[in-house]
Amino acid sequence: MENIKEILIEKLMRRNGFWSYNMLQNNEVPDDILIEKTLLYLDIDDINKLFTIYSYKKIKQVWRERLVIQDDYYRKLNKLLAWMYFDIKNPDQYIKRTVRQHIHKLT
């Protein structure tokens, strides 16, 4: 498990995936950041590896809380992830509903 994390972190570092974070060592990468950045910057094989080290529930939670709420910015990616990984039959409707819920929480 740690080996997979290290591989993903190294790939993200090579792609400058942590540009906005000041991390001194690989083991300082929080799980939610690793999940988010892997979903954003790495390929399907790497995303599949996430599911071997984290629960479906954890990955979906990070996706909903960090990517879905940025709908306009990540629309195509969110639709792909919704369909491919989270078995969501109507991604557009799901994403819109999630964004509305998030906005409602903020107001």
C-alpha positions as CSV (number, residue, x, y, z in Angstrom):
1,M,0.0,0.0,0.0
2,E,2.7,2.5,0.9
3,N,4.6,1.6,-2.3
4,I,1.5,2.5,-4.4
5,K,1.2,5.8,-2.5
6,E,4.9,6.6,-3.1
7,I,4.6,5.8,-6.8
8,L,1.6,8.1,-7.1
9,I,3.3,10.9,-5.2
10,E,6.4,10.6,-7.3
11,K,4.3,10.8,-10.5
12,L,2.5,13.9,-9.2
13,M,5.7,15.5,-8.2
14,R,7.1,15.0,-11.7
15,R,4.0,16.6,-13.1
16,N,4.2,19.5,-10.6
17,G,0.8,18.4,-9.2
18,F,1.6,19.8,-5.8
19,W,2.6,23.3,-7.1
20,S,0.4,25.0,-4.5
21,Y,1.6,23.0,-1.5
22,N,4.8,23.3,0.5
23,M,5.6,19.6,1.2
24,L,9.0,18.7,2.4
25,Q,8.7,14.9,2.2
26,N,6.4,12.5,0.4
27,N,4.9,11.2,3.6
28,E,3.5,14.7,4.3
29,V,0.9,14.4,1.5
30,P,-2.5,14.0,3.2
31,D,-4.8,11.3,1.8
32,D,-7.4,13.7,0.5
33,I,-4.8,15.7,-1.4
34,L,-3.3,12.6,-2.9
35,I,-6.7,11.4,-4.1
36,E,-7.7,14.8,-5.5
37,K,-4.5,15.4,-7.4
38,T,-4.5,11.8,-8.7
39,L,-8.0,12.3,-10.1
40,L,-7.0,15.6,-11.6
41,Y,-3.5,14.9,-13.1
42,L,-2.9,11.2,-13.5
43,D,-4.2,8.6,-15.9
44,I,-6.8,5.9,-15.5
45,D,-4.3,3.2,-14.5
46,D,-3.2,5.5,-11.6
47,I,-6.8,6.3,-10.6
48,N,-7.5,2.5,-10.5
49,K,-4.6,2.2,-8.1
50,L,-6.3,4.6,-5.7
51,F,-9.1,2.1,-5.3
52,T,-6.6,-0.5,-4.1
53,I,-5.4,1.7,-1.2
54,Y,-8.5,3.8,-0.3
55,S,-12.2,2.9,0.0
56,Y,-14.7,3.7,-2.7
57,K,-16.5,5.8,-0.1
58,K,-13.4,7.9,0.7
59,I,-12.5,8.5,-3.0
60,K,-16.1,9.5,-3.8
61,Q,-16.2,11.8,-0.8
62,V,-13.1,13.6,-1.9
63,W,-14.3,13.8,-5.5
64,R,-17.7,15.3,-4.4
65,E,-16.1,17.8,-2.0
66,R,-13.2,19.0,-4.1
67,L,-14.0,18.4,-7.8
68,V,-17.7,18.2,-8.3
69,I,-18.3,21.5,-6.6
70,Q,-16.0,23.2,-9.2
71,D,-18.4,22.1,-12.0
72,D,-17.6,24.6,-14.7
73,Y,-13.8,24.0,-14.3
74,Y,-13.9,20.2,-14.3
75,R,-17.2,19.4,-16.1
76,K,-15.8,16.9,-18.6
77,L,-13.6,15.2,-16.0
78,N,-16.5,15.0,-13.5
79,K,-18.8,13.4,-16.0
80,L,-16.2,10.8,-16.9
81,L,-15.5,10.0,-13.2
82,A,-19.2,9.9,-12.4
83,W,-19.9,7.4,-15.1
84,M,-16.7,5.4,-15.0
85,Y,-16.0,5.0,-11.3
86,F,-19.1,5.9,-9.4
87,D,-21.8,4.3,-11.5
88,I,-23.9,7.5,-11.7
89,K,-26.5,7.0,-14.4
90,N,-27.2,10.7,-15.1
91,P,-23.9,12.6,-14.3
92,D,-25.2,16.0,-15.4
93,Q,-28.1,15.9,-13.0
94,Y,-26.0,14.5,-10.2
95,I,-23.3,17.2,-10.6
96,K,-25.9,20.0,-10.8
97,R,-27.6,18.7,-7.6
98,T,-24.3,18.4,-5.8
99,V,-23.3,21.9,-6.7
100,R,-26.7,23.3,-5.6
101,Q,-26.4,21.5,-2.3
102,H,-22.9,23.0,-1.8
103,I,-24.0,26.5,-2.6
104,H,-27.0,26.1,-0.3
105,K,-24.6,25.1,2.6
106,L,-22.6,28.3,1.9
107,T,-25.6,30.6,2.2
